[in-house]
Amino acid sequence: MAAGVLRVSEGSYKWWVLVTVVFGAFVSILDGTIVNTALPKIQQVFGSDLHEASYVATASTLAAGITVPASGYLATSSASSGSTWPRCSSSPPAPRCAAWPPA
């Protein structure tokens, strides 16, 4: 087995998918909570009412809605094309991130 390659058994694959989805949902909810908690301060700094400040929350949601599918598409297309994008690994023996040579 090559260094930095994580092998997932057939039975644990479903659990890794579940953990990934739950973590992604948690981060998404956390992001929305942070933005909504900051709205009073945004109102104070920019001297706006709640209606105008809520555009910040809308913009954050739209940005995430565009960025998440785009990054998934780019990751899939670069992996299938044999691209030399940086590949990062947190598996033993040590964390690494290298653009060249490809892992």
Buried (B, 14 or more C-beta within 10 A) or exposed (E): EEEBEEEEEEEEEEEEEEEEEEEEEEEEEEBBEEBEEBBEEBBEEEEBEEEEBBEBBEEBBEEBEEEEEEEEEEEEEEEEEEEEEEBEBEEEEEEBEEEEEEE
